[in-house]
């Protein structure tokens, strides 16, 4: 018998009652177990699930704090000054500067989690320790500018007086003009009309009606008519310097010179009409009585050829006077000349139109002749014919009792209005005004024009206190401490009780008190009452029955009879009026703020400013003018510099380079130069002199080089070694004067004469005068003071015949006499006679030993020739050549330096940039408008322009200005002269020159031109409708409506529900509908 064991199938216990598990049952092979949902844990019974506090397990994984939100959810939270990392669990130290820069205006420093604000250079931390306020370096003295100081935001800028330029240190000022000349004196500065001298040259301007041409000198007429700046109603005639209004035919010029009034041609000689004249606007018309018609001249009346028949074919119209029929020739040619009709046919067609009217008699008028001139209304007067009323402007009708019809205005209502209906504006009058409080709307721009007492963009604001009138532009004249309020419309004052007068400036008269000073005091005789309350107490008493004793008030303060408080006079405060107003306040109760700037002292009573040294003006905000200094700029500078200026605070003279002394009246001492003469000349001892302004060494003859330290090279001599020696036969040239020292065997000024040996015996008698006698005679060949024998001897000794026979001519240089035993005693460069030893001076020197240089303006051999140097040029004593000073050149120093050159003999090249003009003397650069700097290399910083960049740009909306002209360079979206106006609707870009390309009158961005689509539109040109799930401007918003159960309004996003849904988003069903339930029966199939 065999036993077979068959494997049994696993039983899924989870199929029956979920295995008894509360949440999930998990079947396993031969068994099962229970599981809980997240946020729960299994009970010890293995089936029940218990809610778990997730924060209780490992603090929820949080580094700091765990916050339990629900049974199954929690959130990590960090402690103060920490924030969560991206993992949502860990915390890092918070940087307080990361949140809006820690509240700091400039720089934020994180100091262990605490914010510390710092400011950029030129600013200081304000009292709130967050904001930064500008430091006025000019007022605090930190700038240390030599002349003037201009404070800027975060910095400052030193400026110089006219005629000076700023040095490289940005503070010192150096004179740039050696001489100030009125540039308008010569030929009016080249200006056509007006000339004004400035440090940079003449500035031209024009008379009224003219403007400067492109050359900035010539004045040309402004065509006021073409510029549309005229006031003419009809036509405009321009003439040089102005314009004149003219009117069309039929009009005459009004007394205002602008308007045109209709001329009543009929009032003068009946308009030359034979019968009747009718005035029209700008013209007139003649008409004839019955039986007549107008002649070709349109004024005369001629009889009709046949009796006039009525148009209906009946008998002629015959009426007695005063009925008069007027026939007007109104036929218009409608046919070609080839087409002819008989006159009867023409009349039958109606060539003439017959009209009729009554003619009133005896100064009456009207349709029934019942009106007279006494019936004229609204300022109307009777016309000259007494046949009607002549109405003033704005009125019409037979007796001037009707206003002009809508859309017309003026005399006879003949002008057409171009105004929008009330409440609308714009070119098409389609835009609606938004002005409140009956504010009127500008017909083109829509700006609100407010009634007096209102202001603001929409006239929605009442004038601030103490302001009134149109635009709140007037300041109330009421005495404020005595006034309750100032009427915002007319500025009338409503006084406090106890005061009266037009400005509430007067206390109530004695015996009266209260509002309007209308109440009469009820005090005993001789006792006055308080002008406000009417109560009265003797001095020193107050309170009910005057039982209380007043405090001891100081500074002439009085005691309030009602409260006992001290009533302080202006300028004092405190419980007993013992304190002067604190700094910056003045007036009654110290309630008025001082306006003194730059550390000016404010008087505590009147508020008048006493300015600190260096400042003046009502508010001490104007620096002293050049030449004044001290408090209120009351002292006059005592300086000898070019403009007489001094330090505006101390009065100390600010000497320009090259000057020194207490009053700048002394030139720098030898060996010094520059500002305050503080720099030492860098020249050798043999020539320790230099230019007091530039420090440039003035080299003596025989020296050259930058510091005059080099001797002249062989073959050159004179100042700066610029002249070439002329010695021949290897003669040596003296470097100072250029005198030749000849070698043995040669003589002459240039060593060009040879000296052969000759016999001297025939001339022995001439040498009876001793050499000593000749030397001590102090004469020369050309001297008129020499004795005749001496002159004769000299002439003979110097003659060629003597040279030929004199054997001593071969003496070496520097020796003379018998056997050449004697040494010459002549100065450098001179030779002596080989026989007598008399000195033979070279050109440019004189004296017995040639020890003297030629006197000033003399040169040549014997110093007999006159120099021709001009403009301070130094004459060379030998050859008369001119050594030119600073700024001069030419053979005689007669020429100024050409452009681009400066200095001695104009040998230096200017380094000025941006077309700066170089000073011919010092080389200093005179910058043109828009540039500054030592070399004019800098362009004016943003916000400044003009000469020396001292003019402020007057531009708005962040625009910069041209550094040269100051013309505002508007950013995209703005235009006009100061960029003060945004682009008009429909324009954008730079200068608002480009047209928007948007559909449906959609506006565009004034900067980029991007179309700003209205609600419900999108696309590059706003040409597309919103998608079904988008709405709002440019379709940028997403609808919240149920996509199937509603429609979304593309403009406002409002949901329109369908299919029975309701609610703001159409996502709620209508549960009031009835639901039917159907019972389903189970059918058992037949077996």
Phi, psi and omega in degrees: 000131181249144178252119181256126178255119179261134179294134180268151179284144179294140179264125179273096182296337183289348181285336183254111177053034177058028178065013182082003180280143179286320182253275184240146177244130182244117180278141174231170181292109178084002180198197177196171173207163183259147176231152178250155177291161177304137182095000179230158175230158185279134177289164180297342178285354177077002181234321185277144178251132181246135180299139182251134171282105188298334180287342183283344181260109178053034179058028180066013183082004184276144179285322181252265185249147177244127181248119181281120181267308175227185180298329185246000184232145175216171181219137178278145182222141183261157178286173184304138178074012175235160175218158185290143172280178183295337180283354178074008183235317185268157184239143175234155181296130182286138173267106185296341180282345182287338181264102178053038177059029178065015183084000182279144177286320183250272186247142180243128178247130179269108179251091180052046177086359180249135182283136171226117183274142176226156184247157175293159176304139182093359177234161176226156184287134180282179185295333180279002178061018178232312181284158178240132180243148184294141174268122178276089183297333180290318182285326182277350180086004180288337184289319180055047177281145181290318182250278184236160183229136178240115180282137175234167181293115178084359182198200177204171180215125176278139176233156183247157176292159178305138182094002180232160174230156182281135179283179183295333180283356178075009183230317182281152180242136181238138181293137182243359178231124178286337182211133179266118182241137177289107185290351180267354184291321183270115176056033179056030179068013183082005183275146177288316185247273188253145180229134176234126181282135173227172181294339180262007179119186182288143175241121185267150173215167188240158173290168181300137180092000179233163177218156181289139175281182183298333180282359178061021179228319184277137178259127179242152184292141174271122178280090183297329181290318180290327182281356179058032177259011182271174180248010188291137180281325183244284184235158185229136178240119181269142173219162185305121176090358181182199179207171182216137179274140176229157184243158177290167177300136182095001179230156173233152182291133177290163180294340177283356178079000185240310186281166178235128179253146180294139176266126178275091183297333183289341182284346180245109176058032177057029180062019184064016174281141182285322181252276187240141178239129178242121181283139175236166179291112179081003182197193175204174183212133177267150177215163186241161177282173181298136181094001179230161174219159182292138176281181182295333179283000177063015179232319181279155178243133179239149182293152173287147181292323181239160177300142179284124178262151176294155184292341181269006177087000180281190183290160180303148180282118179234117181231146179283160173300142013266011174292125178229125177273137181250125180257122179247132179279097186244010184289140178245129180299125180242357189237160177286163181295335181290338183272121183238146176227156174288151184299326180294320180294321180297314180296324180293333179281350178096039179299325179251139178255129182261123174232163184214157176203165178278147171247109183279152180246166173057052173057034175247161178204179184108171184291336178240016178059033182257358184256149176231178181297337179291346181273355181295134182249170169051041177083005178290147179236160182285143178285174187297329182274000182058031183247014179169174181264138174263108190275146174286175181300134177095356182235152179212187182098167183298320181244025177059039180255009180235137175285164181300144175302155181302130179097358178233163178198175174089186181293134184060014179055038188268354181255144183264131178286150174239045185253151174279157173299156182302130178094004181226158178208179180106168181300324181256006180058036182256349183268140185267136179286152178237028183279133178263171173054045176063023178293140180270150186253132176298131191293339181255309188266343179083002179295141183279129176257108192273152171291157176306136179099355181232155175205184181106166184299327182243018183059031184262000183245136174280153181304143174298165180299139179071021171228150182204178173087184179299126180068012182054036186269350181261146179260131181298142180262009181291148170286108195298320184290346180253007189240137175282312178200161178249129181300126187286346179266307186249356177081008179291149187261134172253110191283152171288159176304135178101358182225153177208182184108163183299326179247016182058036185268353188240135172290159177301144177297156180304129180098358180228155181203178172082190182297126181070004180056037183263346182274140181262134181294150179244036183274157175299162181300132179090353180250124180272158181249163178293133185291347180262303187267340183086352179282156183220137174216149175294161180305134178091001181233154176203173176092181181295126181070009179056040183274341185269147179263131181291155171295162177278089181285141181257170175057043176060028176282151179256169183256131178291120183293345181267318185250344182082358180286151179285129178265100188287141172288166179304136177100356183227156180209179182106164182299329178243019180058034184272348185251141172285153179308140177297160182303132179096000182226153179202177173086187181301126180067010182053039184264352183260134184273135179290153179244018183283129177256173174054048176062026176288148180273131182258125179292127187293341181266306186265340183080005180291138184271133169252111192284147175289163180306132178099357184227155179209183181100166181300325182248012179057037181247008178245125180289158180300142172290160178301130179102000180227155181202174175088184179302130182056018179055037186278342183264150180257134179294145177241071186233150181255015176286177193298323182251005177068022184271163178210174177298123189290347179263315186259342183082001181290134182291136177259097185283140174280170182302135179098352181239154179207183181100164182299326181246017179059033184257008181239145176275152180306142176296158180302134180095357179231161179197177173086191182295127183060017180053034187272351182257143181266140178296138179260060183238153181291166185296328181295342178211082188270016182259144177213167180294129186294341182264308186267340183079006180291130183292137176260101187286136174284160177304134180101357182229157177203181183105165183302320180248021178057032185266354185253136173284156178298142175288161180301131179095002181227152181204178175086180179303129180059013176054041186268349184254143184265136180293153182243016182288141179244174177052042176063027174292147181267132184265129177285126190291342182275308185252344183085010180292137182274134172255107190279149174283170181301133178098359181224145176220182180103164183299328180242018177060037184260355184255125176281156185234090177286158179286134181221165180272130185261353188304320181298341183258012186295330181292336181284345183263019181292339174280131183290157176299326180294320181297320180294322182293324185272000182283346179052051181221171174221176183299325183269355184286135178277351183268352180289145172299151183303316179299322180297314180296321179298318180297316180298315182298321181288321180295330182269357183282155179297329181295323178291322179302325185289336187247001185265116181283350184275357182295348180273006177301144175298160179298132179094003179229156179203178176085188182296130181056019178054042185272344184262146178265136176292148178242038180269157180290176184297129180093348180263154174245162178243158180292136186292343181258308187267338185082005178295135182288132175254102188284141173285169178301131177101354180230156181209176181105160181304323179250017182057035184274350183252141172274153178306144176296166181303139180070015176234150179200176175090185180293126182072007179053042185262351183259151184261135180289156179240016183290142180242168173054041175079012178294144182269128184271131177288128188292337184273305186248359177079005177292150187261132172260107188282148177277196183292130174087006184231154177206182182105166182299322180245021181059031183272352185251144170281159179301139175290162179305134179093359179234154178200177175086191182297124180056020176058038185269348183263148182260133180291150180244017183291144179248173176052042176063025175294147182267129185270132176292128186291340183267304187262344184083001178295144185268129173263107187284144172281172182302135177096359182222156177207179181110164183301325180246017183060029184275349184257139173270148181309137177294160179305135179098354181231156178200177173088193182292129183058015178056035184265353181262138181272139175292140179248066183240154181241171175057039174073014181281147172263173180232158178296126184295342182268305186266341184081002179294133184290134177256096190288139171287168179301136179102355181223155177204193189083173191295330179245018181055030184275354186238134175284165181300141174292159181302130180098001179229158180201177173087188180295127181068008181054038184271342185263147182265138177293149180235067181239146181268157175068031180059024177289136178287168177232160178296124184294345181267305187263342184083003178296133182292132178260094189290139176287169178306131177097355182234152177208184182103166182299328179243017182061033183268354185251147173276157180295151169295165185295339181255013181234156177203176175087184180302128180059019178055038186272348183258150181259133179290147177260007184286150173298129190294333185259333191259011185197172170239141182259127176291122187291343182267313184245358178077007181289138183269133174252111188279149176223175175058029174083008180269153182225181180099165182297333180246008177060037179247008180250132178283159178269099186281003175278351176293148180272136179250138178252137177251134180252135179271126181263125178265147181264127180255123178269127182288147177293141177274000000 
